[in-house]
Amino acid sequence: MSHRILVVDDEASIRSLLEDFFEEHGFQVASAGDADEAEHILGRRRCHLAIIDFLLPRRNGFAVAEAIRHHPDRASTPLILISGVFKNPKTAVEAREKYGVEAFLSKPLDLDRLLDTVRQALAGIPADAEADEPPPVVSRSMDVVPPAPRAAGSHSVERAGDVPPPRGLSYGPREGRGRSGPSAAVRASPSSSSSS
């Protein structure tokens, strides 16, 4: 069993980087390019944590955070906001106070710090079997059909739009959860520092 992380970012290179990085560290990853795709994934699967870009098409990261916080089954999901544009301390404070985010991190992302923040946020949350297995498919006759077994070594990454549809300045972690020691910043792509 492993934790499932939802990555919401409109930049495919950021989504790909985070999918690969977190899979290498034993997590399952679902990804979405905007708020609508994120809600679609969350409507089908439980995610244990969401990493949300602040600047998204149509609705920003606060709108995604608000949708998660107002859903009874997802209200306690740990959230991490990221941005390459909004680095104002007021934005980070609002994210913490209004939406209870674990951290508001800037791009380029320091992946070691992000990983530490994710692990700290998930420390008290048990991974469950639901995150490991796709939900059963209901046939037209309303009989429950068990999910097909996964091939050994198959990846668990979900991308909104795949067929079949999926079945989810740094202000650091909250006080008392910080990490000590220097860590090199990792740039997702040369062009990512000037966008969301």
N, C-alpha and C positions, 0 to 999 in steps of 0.2 A: 504494500500500500504506500502511496505517496500523495503529497499535497498537490492540488491543482491550482495553477496560477492563471489568471486572465490578464493578458497584456492588451491594452487599448491604445493604439497609436496609429495615426494616419500615414506614417512613413513606413513603407514595407521593409526598408533596411533596418530600422529600429526593431520592428516586430521580429524579423528573422534573427537578428543578433540576440535578442532576449530569449526567443524560443530555443535557439541552440545552446546558449549559456545556461539557462535553467534546466534544460533536459540533461546536459552534461553533469549537473549537480543533483540529479535524481528527482526532479519535479516533473509533473505533467503540465503542459502548457496549451491553453486555448488562446487564440488571438483574434482581434477585431480591429478594423480600420476606422470605425466611427462609433458613435453612441448607439445607433440603431443595431448594428451588428453585435455590439456588446450585450444589449438587452436580449437579442435573439439567443445568444449563447447562454446567458444567465437564466433565461426562461426554460432552457432544456437541461442544464447541468448546474450542479453546485460547484462553485469555485471557492477555495479556501482563502484566497487573497487576490486583490486586483491592483495592477500597476496601470495607472491612467495618465496619458498625456493631457496636459491642461488645454492646449490649443488644438481642437478637433473641428472638422467641418460640421456645420449646422448647429451643434450643441457642444459647449466646452466641457472640460473635465469636471467642473463643479456640477453640471447637469447630470453626468453619469454618476457621480458620487451621491447626489441627492436621490436619484432613482434607486440606487442600491440601499441607501439609508431608510427610505420610505417603504421598502418591501419587507414584510415581517420575517420572511425566511432568510433574508440576506443582510438585515440591518446591522449585524455585528461583524460583517466581513471586514477584515483589515484592508485599508486602502493606502496606497502610496501614489502620490502625484508627482509627475515629472514635467519639466518644461525647459525649452531652450530659449524662450522669449521672456516669460514672466518670472523675473528673479527678484522682484520687490519683496521685502520682508513682510509687507502688509498682506500680500497674497498668501504667503505661507501661514501667517497668523490666522487669516480667515479660514484657510483650509483646515487647520487644526481645530479652531473653535467651533466652526459651523458644521464641519463634516467629520471630525474626529480622525483625520488622516494620521498615519504613523509617521510619515515624513513627506517633505516637499523637496525633491532633489532636482538639480539642474543638469542639463545636457551641456557638454558631453558627460555621459554617465560614468561614475566611478563604480565599476561593476562589483568590486570587492565590498564596497560600502553598501551597495544595493543588496547584495547577497546577505550580508550581515543583518541589514534591516529586515529583509524578508524572513530570515531564520528567527530573529527575535520576535517578530509579529506572529509567527506561526508556532512559537514554542509551546503555548498552552492549548493548541488546537489539534486534536487527533486527526490523522488522515483516516479516511473511511473507505469502505469497499465501494461506495457509490462513485467515488472519484476514479476508481480503477476500471470499472466496468461500464459499458454503455447501457443506458436504460433499455428495458425490453421494448420491442416494437409491437404495436397493437395492429393486428390484421383487420381487414374489413369485417370479418365475422366476429370481431371483438375478442378473439382468442389471443392470449398473450404468447408471443413468440420469443423465446430466449435469445439474447444477443449471440451473434456468431463469435466463436473463440478467436482471439488474436493470434497471429503467427508469432513465433518466438522472435524476439528482437525487433518487433514492429514498433514504430513510433506512435506516441499518443498525442501528437500535436493536432489540434483542430484549427482550421482556418474557416472563418465565416465564408460561405459561398462554395465550399468544397462539396462534392457529390460523393456520398450522401451528406446531407446537412449535419453539422456537428451535434453531438448528444450532451467554454470559458476562459548662481551662488547657492550652495546647498545649505539647508537649514537643519539637516540631519534628523535622526530619530528623536522620538519624544524624550523628554528629560529622564535621565537615569538609565537610558538604553544605549547610550553612545558607545562608540568604538574608539579605542585609542590606537595611535600609531599611524605613520604616514602610509598612503596608498596611492598608486599612480592612477591618474584619471585615464579612462579608456574612452576614446572617441568612437562612436558608432559608425560614422562615415564622415569623410571630409566636408560634406555639405550640410551635415546635421546641425552644426553649431549655429547656423543662421536661421533655422526654421523651428517650428513648434518645439 
